[in-house]
Structures are given as structure tokens and as C-alpha cells.
Amino acid sequence: MGAIVSAQGVSKIYQMDSVQVVALDDVSFSIEDGEFVAIMGPSGSGKSTLMNLIGCLDKPTSGTISITSTDISRLSDRQLARLRGSQIGFVFQTFNLIPRIDALANVMLPMTFAGKIPPKERRHRAQELLESVGLGQRLHHLPSELSGGERQRVAIARALANDPKIILADEPTGNLDTKTGKTILDLFSELNRQGRTIIVVTHDAAVASYARRVLHLLDGKIVGDERR
């Protein structure tokens, strides 16, 4: 075990017209390989900015953030995209599935972009992943033909497509009813038991209760680090 995410003195400042907005202010923490961590905070606390940094979607204004021992501030946009595609799987509140293609094709898509999985293996891997989340009978359904919970399970299968070290989920149950949300969170817990690092960004204490550790953000600063 070692740190899979490490942040040292990370700040992120956005220029909004003539005003500087400090979204993150001198944040330091590390997340170990295999942890299940929730990042909690109200709207405007900086959690979405932090998620974008962990997800290699943005770079810090100052400080360093390393993902799988790679300092992302030193990477080009192409290198960032490569790291993101191979090491991080994303699950979003709004599912972000491609509406015109079926569940199987949605799961195969990241494999095509990353080139990590050989072409001959992609269809079989996508089918196995969908079966593993209980959608073996829904392979050829379009997103519009699936329930919200089924769409989120497709999104989780897609997040696993390139066998990433980190699953990064942004309010993953926000559009789901309580029962369906519990099913999704149970699935995250199972993936964590299998050794996957899970990082969930949420404002919901019920969602955070599934994590073994909670980082509390407020006004761009970490104000609590709770281990369970």
C-alpha cells in the first residue's frame, strides 16, 4: 500500500473578470491505495474543484498533486488525458452515457480511446463488466430504455473499462431514489472490497457513511479528516 493520491499545498485560483476566486486554499492530504474516501462539503466549498484536480481534468495554480506517483502539474494536456484514461474511472450524477449507442457500446468506448485493451478483447470485456453489475440481459438496450439505476450501473461498468486504479464518483446517487441509490453504493463497497480505490464527492451524509474516511471541505480548506 502507498499513496495513490497526494496533494501538497494545493491552491486553485480562478480569475472571474477582475476578481480572483480562491477555490482551494493550501490543501494537503494523501489517499492510500485501496481506500474508500468521501469528500464532503456544501456548495462552493471547493469539492468539485478538488475532484477536477484528482481526475486530471485541471491543474493546480500552486502546490503539487500526484496521481499514482505522477505530478500532474508537469504533464502536457495529452499526457494528462493518457493518465486520466488509464488510471481513473469516472461516475457522474447525470450518468453521461451516449444516448445513440447501446449499453455494450457505451462500455466499450473508453477502451477505444485509451487503447489499453486489445481490440479483440473489448466486446468480451464490456459484456463481462455489464454482467458483473447485473446487466447481462440489457447489453443491447439504449440508455433511454434503461431505468436510472440501470444507467448508473452502465456508467460504473464503463468506469471500470480500462481497469483503472481509482474510481472517482461525483454525487453518484443524486438522481436516484433512496433504494436504488443504496444498490449503487453497495456496488461501490463491493468494488472497494476487491481492492479498488473509491473516491466519492458528495454533500450527502448518507452517501458519505459508506466510506471509511471522510475529508470535510469548507471555503476551500480541509476542516476535518474523519476515519471510521
Buried (B, 14 or more C-beta within 10 A) or exposed (E): EEBBBBBBEBBBBEEEEEEEEBBBBBBEBEBBBBBBBBBBBEEBBBBBBBBBBBBBBBBBBEBBBBBBEBEBBEBEEEEBBBBBBBBBBBBBBEBBBEEEBBBBBBBBBBBEEBEBBEEEEBBEBBBBBBBBBBBEEBBEBBBEEBEBBBBBBBBBBBBBBBBBBBBBBBBBBBBBEEEBBBBBBEBBBEBBEEEBBBBBBBBBEEBBEBBBBBBBBBBBBBEEEEEE
